[in-house]
Every structure is written in C-alpha cells, then in structure tokens.
Amino acid sequence: MTDEDGALIVDARATLFGFDDRPVRAGIIPRSRAWRVGGAARTFAVFAVIAPFVAVFPPHAVWFLGALVTGGILARRRYIERFTLVSVDGRCPKCDGALSVKKSRLKEPHALPCEGCNHEPALRVPAEALPGLDD
C-alpha cells in the first residue's frame, strides 16, 4: 500500500525496553541505485568544484582537503540511503504519546523521539516488509 506521496506503508513495531511493543505504520520510500549514485556524484562534484576556491584562504591545504573530505562523507551518506523514512503513525510504548519523525535515512533500529516522555523507542521494520532493490 502507498500513500499520496508515493511512500510505501509498512507495518512495524515501536519497542522500548521494559514496555510492551506497539504496532506502528511507517511510510518508507525505497531508493534505487541510480538515485543513490546520482545524488552521491552530484554531492561530491559540488564539493570538488568548491575546493579550489576555498584553497585561496590560508592555510590553503586544510581548506582544500576539508572540502574534499566533506564532499566524500556527504556523498557516502547519500549512497547508503537505501530507504527513506518519511512518516510514522503510532503511539509511544511508555506514555501513549504520538511519535514523531523527520524525513531521514532509515536506520536499523531507527530512533523515534516521543515528545510526551522524552524517550526514544526504536522502530523495528521486518526485513520481509521492505522491498528488494537492485543492489
């Protein structure tokens, strides 16, 4: 099932040590290899273009290398983003408050901040719920 943004809606669980798991519904966008490679290449290219211009300022090598290393780190972050978590619809296992999430790379486990009790239950998405990609 998908939502109006094209995100795949999957059943998952919110877990917090010492409390019963709660079912949640997560909106996840699968990212193709082409999307990830293209974004990583664009990110690194921007920093490679910036590097010679920032190298004008002393100490020259530090700024040049810093721009290239930053571009490499940000490009790697884009490349490893196989799934993007866009929404979570569920309640906190501790206080029954609403869970919130920012659009970001899906991690395993993914922290879900609860504004009610300030705890961070973990989002557990079963592997069979996630579609296989062209990796």
N, C-alpha and C positions, 0 to 999 in steps of 0.2 A: 504494500500500500504506500502511496506517496501523498505529500501534502501539496498545497498550492505553490510552494517554492520549488517543487521537484525533489524534495528530500525524501528519502526512504524512511518510513516509520517502522521501527522495530520494537519488540518487547524486550525489556531489560530489567535489571534489578538494582535498587539502591541499597547498599549494605553499609552498616556501621557496627563496629564491634560492640557486643553486649545488647544489641537490639535486633528484633526480627526484621528480615529483609522486606522491602516494599517493592511492589511492581511499579515500573515507570515505562513510559513510552518515549523513545528517543528519536529525534529527526537527524538522520545521517545522510550526507552526500558522498557517494563513492567517487574517488578521483582517479582518472585514468593515467596511465603512464605518460601519455602525450601532454596532459595538463600539467603534471608534476615536472617533467623535463623542460617544457617550455617556460614555466614560471621560474624554475631554478636558473635556466640560461639567461633569461631577461634580468633577473636579480643580480647575477654575477656580472653581466655585461654593464649594467648601470654603475656598479662599484668599480669596475675596471676602467670605465671612462672617467670617473671622478678621481681615481688615484693619481694620475699625473698632475691634475690641477691642485690637489691638496699638498702635493710634494713640494710646491713652491715655498711653503712656510717652514722655517726651521723648527725642529730638526727634521730634515727632509725625508730620510728613510723611514722614520717612525710613522709619519702620516701616510706615506705611500703603502707601506706594509700593512698598516692598520686598516686602510680602506680595502685592500685585497682580502685580508683575513675576515673582516666583517662581511664582505660580499660572499665569501665562501661559506661562512657559518649560516647566513640567511638563506643562501641557495640550498644548502643541505636541509635546513628546516622545511623548505618548500618541497623538496624532493621526497622526503619521508612521510609526507602527509597523504596517506592512503585513503583516509576517511576524514570528513569534516563534520564535527558535531554542531548542529545549528539550533536544536531545541530539546528540552526535556519537559515532559508533563508528568509530574508525580509529586509525592509528599515525602517529607523527611521521616526516616525511621524513628527518630528520637522525639521530636516535638510536633510532628504532623504539619509543619510549615511547608510552604511552597518552595521547591528547589529552583534555583536559577542557574543559567549557564550562558557564557558568552560564546559566540561563534569562534571555534578554535579546532586545532587538530585533535582527533580522538586518540586519547592515550589509554593504556591498559594498566591499572584501573584509572579512570578519569574522576577527578575530584569534583563534587557538586556542592558549592557553597550554600549553606542554609542561613538565611538572614534572621530566622527566628531564634535559633540556639547557637549560632556561630560555629557549628561543627561542619565537617566536610565529609558526608557519606561518599562512598565510592560507587561509581556507575560500572556495573558489570554487564557487558553485552556478550551473549553467547556467540561463539565463533560461527555456528551454523546460521545465525541470523544475518551475518554480513556476507554480501555477495563476493564471489571470487573475482579478482581483477586479472588483467593481462600482464601479471608480473612474471 
